[in-house]
Amino acid sequence: MIRIVGLSGNVKAPSRTAALTSALLDEARRDLVAETRHISLVEAAPVLFRALRAEQLDDEGLEIIEAIERADALIVSSPVYRASYTGALKHLFDLVDYRALTGVPVILAATGGRALHGLMPDQQLRPLMAFFKALPLPTTVYAVESDFVDFAVANDALRERIAEAGAELRTALTKPAASLRRKLSEPTFARRTA
């Protein structure tokens, strides 16, 4: 079964970033037999902050990181914070093995107060995914406060962008090029701690 994990870098709830991640997860799994999981940092960060290094993770933190490392596809989203992604999201990726995401397709997304930060997914998240040798998809998604009503997507142009990104991810997961994605025979943490 295909595993798609949505990472939402929000550090408060309710969250437009979490709503955008959920909408992207729904679109990504459409017409696929897929297992999805939404990891929101408002809940996961306190667990992950108990560890400064991967080897310090407890069972709860290890389970979160292993879910990311075993994913066949990711959706990575963050609210814009000081022109970049949140520190909580950065800390999460500091705990992920640098080899684990090789070839994994990724949708990049962000939310902000104004259109001014619309390039943040490309200028900040894309280089982060390049470090991991993941495959960020061409279409990024950026949303502003006015695109939501009661923390739900309410803008047709944004819905179209979400649909476009979801279609790209489904294509990446089902075309022959998907064979380029890494297939781990054992969990990264098992190799690291063996």
C-alpha positions in Angstrom: 0.0 0.0 0.0 1.2 3.5 -0.8 2.0 5.6 2.3 1.5 9.4 2.1 2.5 11.5 5.0 1.5 15.1 5.4 3.7 17.2 7.6 2.2 20.4 8.9 4.6 22.9 10.5 2.0 24.7 12.4 2.6 25.4 16.1 -0.9 26.5 17.0 -4.4 25.2 16.5 -6.7 25.7 14.7 -4.4 26.2 11.8 -4.8 27.2 8.1 -1.6 25.3 7.4 -3.1 22.1 8.9 -6.3 22.7 6.8 -4.2 23.1 3.7 -2.2 19.9 4.5 -5.5 18.0 5.0 -6.8 19.3 1.7 -3.6 18.2 -0.1 -3.7 14.8 1.5 -7.3 14.3 0.4 -6.4 15.3 -3.1 -3.2 13.2 -3.2 -4.9 10.0 -2.3 -7.9 10.4 -4.7 -8.1 7.3 -6.9 -5.2 5.6 -5.1 -5.2 2.8 -2.6 -3.2 4.7 -0.1 -2.7 5.0 3.6 -2.4 8.7 4.8 -1.2 10.2 7.9 -1.2 13.9 9.0 1.5 14.9 11.4 0.8 18.3 12.9 3.7 19.9 14.8 1.4 21.5 17.3 1.1 18.0 18.7 4.3 16.3 17.5 6.8 19.1 18.4 6.6 18.6 22.2 7.4 14.9 21.7 10.3 15.6 19.2 11.7 18.4 21.3 12.5 15.9 24.1 15.4 14.8 21.8 18.2 17.0 20.4 19.6 14.2 18.3 18.0 11.2 16.6 19.6 8.7 19.0 17.9 10.4 21.9 14.3 9.9 20.6 12.0 7.9 22.8 9.5 5.4 21.4 6.9 8.0 20.7 9.3 10.3 18.8 10.9 7.4 17.0 7.5 6.3 15.7 6.9 9.8 14.2 10.3 9.9 12.5 10.0 6.3 11.2 6.6 7.2 9.7 8.3 10.0 7.7 11.2 7.9 6.7 9.0 5.0 5.4 6.7 7.3 3.5 6.3 6.8 -0.3 5.4 10.4 -0.7 5.3 13.5 1.5 3.4 16.8 1.8 5.5 19.3 3.6 3.8 22.6 4.6 4.5 25.4 7.0 3.2 28.8 8.0 5.6 31.5 6.9 7.6 32.5 10.0 10.2 35.2 9.6 10.3 34.6 5.8 11.0 30.8 6.2 9.5 27.7 7.7 9.0 27.1 11.4 11.8 26.1 13.7 9.7 23.1 14.8 9.7 21.8 11.2 13.4 22.3 11.0 14.0 20.4 14.2 11.8 17.5 12.8 14.0 17.3 9.7 17.2 17.4 11.9 16.0 14.1 13.3 15.3 12.4 9.9 18.1 10.3 8.5 19.7 12.1 5.5 19.4 9.0 3.3 15.8 8.2 4.1 14.0 10.4 1.6 16.0 9.8 -1.5 13.7 9.9 -4.5 10.6 10.5 -2.5 8.1 12.8 -4.3 7.1 15.8 -2.2 4.4 18.5 -2.5 5.7 21.8 -1.0 3.1 24.2 0.6 2.9 27.2 2.8 0.5 29.7 4.3 1.1 33.3 5.0 -0.7 36.6 5.8 0.1 38.2 2.4 1.1 37.2 -1.1 4.5 38.8 -0.4 5.9 35.4 0.8 4.4 33.3 -2.1 7.9 32.1 -3.1 8.7 30.7 0.3 8.0 27.1 -0.7 10.5 27.3 -3.6 13.1 29.4 -1.9 13.1 27.7 1.5 11.5 24.3 1.4 12.8 23.2 -2.0 16.5 23.5 -0.9 15.7 21.6 2.3 14.2 18.7 0.2 17.2 18.9 -2.2 19.5 18.2 0.7 17.6 15.0 1.4 17.7 14.1 -2.4 13.9 14.0 -2.3 11.9 15.0 -5.5 9.9 18.2 -4.9 7.2 18.4 -7.5 6.9 21.3 -9.9 3.7 22.8 -8.4 3.9 24.4 -5.1 0.9 25.7 -3.1 0.8 28.9 -1.2 -2.3 30.3 0.5 -3.1 33.5 2.4 -5.6 34.1 5.1 -8.3 35.2 2.8 -8.3 31.8 1.0 -9.9 30.2 4.1 -13.2 30.5 5.9 -13.4 29.0 9.4 -10.0 27.3 8.8 -11.3 25.5 5.6 -10.2 26.1 2.0 -12.7 28.5 0.4 -11.0 29.8 -2.7 -11.5 28.2 -6.1 -8.1 29.2 -7.4 -6.5 27.6 -4.4 -8.6 24.4 -4.9 -7.3 24.3 -8.5 -3.7 24.6 -7.3 -4.3 21.8 -4.8 -5.8 19.6 -7.5 -2.8 20.3 -9.8 -0.3 19.4 -7.1 -2.3 16.3 -6.1 -2.4 15.1 -9.8 1.4 15.5 -10.0 1.9 13.5 -6.9 -0.4 10.7 -8.1 1.5 10.6 -11.4 4.8 10.4 -9.6 3.5 7.5 -7.5 2.1 5.5 -10.4 4.3 6.0 -13.5 7.3 3.9 -14.3 9.6 6.7 -13.0 8.3 5.8 -9.6 10.7 2.9 -9.6 13.4 5.4 -9.1 12.2 6.0 -5.5 14.2 4.3 -2.9 12.9 1.1 -1.4 14.3 0.4 2.1 14.5 -3.2 3.0 14.7 -2.3 6.7 13.9 0.8 8.7 16.5 3.5 8.7 16.6 3.5 12.5 17.3 -0.3 12.5 20.4 0.3 10.4 21.5 3.3 12.4 21.3 1.6 15.8 22.5 -1.9 14.7 
